[in-house]
Amino acid sequence: MKQIPPLAPALTYAELFPAGTVLAPRTSPEQMRWTGLNEFRIDYATGAALPTLGEMTLICHRNVLTPAIRAFYRSAGIRLGGTHRLYSTHAEAMQLARQCQMRGSTLAYVYSLPEELVSGGRLATPAALYDWLNDKANIDRLCDAAHLPEHVLLEPGACAALTEVMPQRPVFVKACHPGVSGGGADVRFCPDQASRQSALDWLAGRPAGWSAVRVEEAADVRESWCLNLAMSERDGVRYLGAAAQLFSSPATQSGSRIDPHNQPAAETIAIASEIARKAARLGFVGVAGFDMAETRDGKTLVFDLNFRPVACTAQVLLHASAARRIDAKISQSWSRQLPGPLAPALAVLEPFAGNGSFVPVHLYESTLATGDVSRINGLLMARTQDGIDALQAAVDAAVDGATGSP
C-alpha cells in the first residue's frame, strides 16, 4: 500500500512553549476529584498531545506509546516528534517531573498539579492563576456581561435558593471550583423543579471546596462550538480554529465536528480572542478551549472557559492537514472503549488509517488491572456528512466484528 502523506499540525506544543519546556500532564486523583477520573483515565490523558507535540519532551504513561501504537501512528502518517519519558506508576511520573524541574526545565501541564510539583516552581503558568482561570465563578471577570447568558451566582451555603432562580425556566446548574473541570461532571441540566431538587442532592455529594453555584439560563442555541486559542509569550494570542459540539443530551457532549461551512462568526472569534488576551496579560501560557454559542436571536454567548487543551484540540490542530491530503472537507470525532487488547481493533482500522479516512489521535493499551480498558480516539475524514455517516458505519462494523463488543 502506498504510504499516506505525513500530517503537519497547524501548531505544535513545541512551538507554543519556550525551548526546554517539558509537558508533564500526569496528576493525582485528588487533583481530579471534580471530574471523577480514575488512575487509568489519568494515565490515558497523558497521551493526548502525542500527534501534535513537535520537538518537545513529554512525560507520559507507557501504555499510550507501546510499540504497536507507535506503528499504528506511523501507518497513519503521524510522525511522533520529541522525547518521550515513559513511566509506569504515579511515583515514577512525579520523579521524572521533579528531575526536569531540578535540571532547570519549566513544566507545562494540563490539569492542576500535585503540591510536590507546584512547590518545585518553574511552571509555565502559575498554579494559583491556573486554578483561578478555570473556576467558573470567575467567568464574569474575564468576559463582558453582554456575552454571558442570564445567570445568578450562589454562595455554597445558599445553594438551596437555586429553586427560586428563574423558577419557570429550564436552567443549567454548574458547580464552580478552583482548578480543572470537564466532561460535564460539574453541570446538571434542570428543565423543571423536580430536577432542581435532584441537583441539590447532587451538589451535596460533590467534593468539598467549591466556590459557588452558577444557575444559568438554558439559552435557545442555534450552534455551539469549542473555540481553541493559543497564548504564548512570543506570539501573543492566536486563534487556532473551532469544532462544533455534538450532544447526546443537554450538557452531555458526545463528540465534535469540523465543517468549513459551519464556523463561528467573526464576532464570536473576536470575543474569544479578547478573553484570551486578558488571560495572557495575567500570565497564562498554553492552549485554551472556550465553549461558546450563537443563539437563534443573534446573540453570541460564552458558556465555559477551559484554560487547558480540550477534547477537540488535536482535531483542530490536525484537521486542515488531514483534510488536504485526501481532499476531504469534514472531520468528526470517533471513539471506542475495548475490554481487551488493542490489537484486533488496530488490525481492522489500519486500512482506514492507511488511506487517511481515519486519523488516530489518542490510544491506550489496557493493563490487566480490574476496571481498565483499552481506548481509541480518532477522526473520521470525508467530503460530506453523508460520507462521514457511511464511514462511521463501516468503521463501527469493522471494530465490532473484530472485538465482539459494540
QUILINUR-V667681 format. One record per backbone hydrogen bond with DSSP energy under -1.0 kcal/mol. CO is the residue of the C=O (numbers start at 0). NH is the residue of the N-H. E is the energy in kcal/mol with one decimal. If there is no record, write none. Layout:
# QUILINUR-V667681
<<CO & NH & E> <CO & NH & E>>
This chain:
# QUILINUR-V667681
<<11 & 15 & -1.1> <12 & 16 & -1.9> <17 & 20 & -1.8> <21 & 107 & -3.0> <22 & 58 & -2.4> <27 & 31 & -1.2> <29 & 32 & -1.2> <31 & 34 & -1.2> <31 & 35 & -1.5> <37 & 41 & -2.1> <38 & 42 & -2.3> <39 & 43 & -2.6> <40 & 44 & -2.0> <42 & 45 & -1.1> <43 & 46 & -1.8> <44 & 47 & -1.4> <46 & 49 & -1.3> <48 & 51 & -1.5> <49 & 52 & -1.2> <51 & 12 & -2.0> <52 & 13 & -1.8> <53 & 55 & -1.9> <55 & 82 & -1.7> <56 & 22 & -2.9> <57 & 84 & -3.0> <59 & 86 & -1.6> <60 & 63 & -1.8> <61 & 64 & -1.1> <62 & 364 & -2.6> <65 & 69 & -2.6> <66 & 70 & -2.2> <67 & 71 & -1.9> <68 & 72 & -2.5> <69 & 73 & -2.2> <70 & 74 & -2.2> <71 & 75 & -1.2> <72 & 77 & -2.4> <73 & 76 & -1.7> <76 & 6 & -2.8> <78 & 80 & -1.1> <82 & 57 & -2.9> <84 & 59 & -1.8> <86 & 61 & -2.1> <88 & 92 & -2.1> <89 & 93 & -2.5> <90 & 94 & -2.2> <91 & 95 & -2.5> <92 & 96 & -2.2> <93 & 97 & -2.7> <94 & 98 & -2.4> <95 & 99 & -1.8> <96 & 100 & -2.2> <97 & 101 & -2.7> <98 & 102 & -1.4> <99 & 104 & -2.6> <100 & 103 & -1.8> <105 & 21 & -3.0> <106 & 123 & -2.9> <107 & 23 & -3.2> <113 & 116 & -1.6> <113 & 117 & -2.0> <114 & 118 & -3.1> <117 & 120 & -1.6> <121 & 106 & -2.9> <125 & 129 & -2.4> <126 & 130 & -2.3> <127 & 131 & -2.0> <128 & 132 & -2.9> <129 & 133 & -1.7> <130 & 178 & -1.5> <131 & 134 & -1.3> <134 & 137 & -2.4> <135 & 138 & -1.2> <137 & 140 & -1.3> <138 & 141 & -1.7> <138 & 142 & -1.8> <143 & 146 & -2.1> <144 & 147 & -1.6> <146 & 301 & -2.7> <149 & 216 & -3.0> <151 & 214 & -2.9> <153 & 212 & -2.4> <154 & 157 & -2.3> <155 & 158 & -1.0> <157 & 160 & -1.8> <158 & 161 & -2.1> <159 & 162 & -1.3> <160 & 163 & -2.2> <165 & 168 & -2.0> <169 & 217 & -1.9> <170 & 189 & -3.3> <171 & 215 & -2.7> <172 & 187 & -2.5> <173 & 213 & -3.0> <175 & 210 & -2.1> <175 & 211 & -1.1> <181 & 184 & -1.6> <183 & 186 & -1.4> <185 & 174 & -2.4> <187 & 172 & -3.2> <189 & 170 & -2.4> <191 & 195 & -1.2> <192 & 196 & -2.0> <193 & 197 & -1.8> <194 & 198 & -1.9> <195 & 199 & -1.6> <196 & 200 & -1.5> <197 & 201 & -2.3> <198 & 202 & -2.8> <199 & 203 & -2.0> <202 & 205 & -1.4> <211 & 175 & -2.8> <212 & 153 & -3.0> <213 & 173 & -2.7> <214 & 151 & -2.2> <215 & 171 & -3.0> <216 & 218 & -1.2> <218 & 220 & -1.4> <219 & 295 & -2.3> <222 & 293 & -2.4> <223 & 244 & -2.3> <224 & 291 & -2.5> <225 & 242 & -1.6> <226 & 289 & -2.9> <227 & 239 & -2.6> <227 & 240 & -1.1> <228 & 287 & -2.6> <229 & 237 & -2.7> <230 & 285 & -2.4> <231 & 235 & -1.6> <235 & 231 & -2.2> <237 & 229 & -2.9> <240 & 227 & -3.0> <242 & 225 & -2.3> <243 & 256 & -2.2> <245 & 253 & -2.9> <245 & 254 & -1.3> <248 & 251 & -2.5> <251 & 247 & -2.3> <251 & 248 & -1.1> <254 & 245 & -2.6> <255 & 332 & -2.6> <256 & 243 & -2.9> <257 & 330 & -1.9> <258 & 261 & -2.5> <264 & 268 & -2.0> <265 & 269 & -2.3> <266 & 270 & -2.2> <267 & 271 & -2.2> <268 & 272 & -2.4> <269 & 273 & -2.0> <270 & 274 & -1.9> <271 & 275 & -2.3> <272 & 276 & -2.2> <273 & 277 & -1.9> <274 & 278 & -2.1> <275 & 279 & -2.6> <276 & 280 & -2.2> <277 & 281 & -1.3> <278 & 283 & -2.3> <285 & 230 & -2.9> <287 & 228 & -2.2> <288 & 305 & -2.0> <289 & 226 & -2.7> <290 & 302 & -2.9> <290 & 303 & -1.5> <291 & 224 & -2.9> <292 & 300 & -2.7> <293 & 221 & -2.3> <293 & 222 & -1.6> <294 & 297 & -1.6> <298 & 294 & -2.4> <300 & 292 & -2.4> <303 & 290 & -2.3> <305 & 288 & -2.8> <305 & 307 & -1.7> <309 & 312 & -1.7> <311 & 315 & -2.6> <312 & 316 & -2.3> <313 & 317 & -1.9> <314 & 318 & -2.1> <316 & 9 & -2.7> <317 & 321 & -2.8> <318 & 322 & -2.9> <319 & 323 & -2.4> <320 & 324 & -1.9> <322 & 327 & -2.7> <329 & 381 & -1.9> <330 & 257 & -2.7> <331 & 379 & -2.9> <333 & 377 & -2.9> <335 & 375 & -2.3> <337 & 373 & -2.8> <341 & 345 & -2.5> <342 & 346 & -2.2> <343 & 347 & -1.4> <344 & 348 & -1.8> <345 & 349 & -1.5> <348 & 352 & -2.5> <349 & 353 & -3.0> <350 & 354 & -1.5> <351 & 356 & -1.2> <351 & 357 & -1.6> <356 & 380 & -2.5> <358 & 378 & -2.1> <361 & 376 & -2.5> <363 & 374 & -2.1> <368 & 371 & -1.8> <373 & 337 & -2.7> <374 & 363 & -2.1> <375 & 335 & -2.1> <376 & 360 & -2.7> <376 & 361 & -1.8> <377 & 333 & -2.4> <378 & 358 & -2.5> <379 & 331 & -1.8> <381 & 328 & -2.2> <381 & 329 & -2.9> <383 & 387 & -1.9> <384 & 388 & -2.6> <385 & 389 & -2.3> <386 & 390 & -2.4> <387 & 391 & -2.9> <388 & 392 & -2.0> <389 & 393 & -2.0> <390 & 394 & -2.9> <391 & 395 & -2.9> <392 & 396 & -2.2> <393 & 397 & -2.2> <394 & 398 & -2.6> <395 & 399 & -2.9> <396 & 400 & -2.3> <397 & 401 & -1.7> <398 & 402 & -2.2> <399 & 403 & -2.8>>
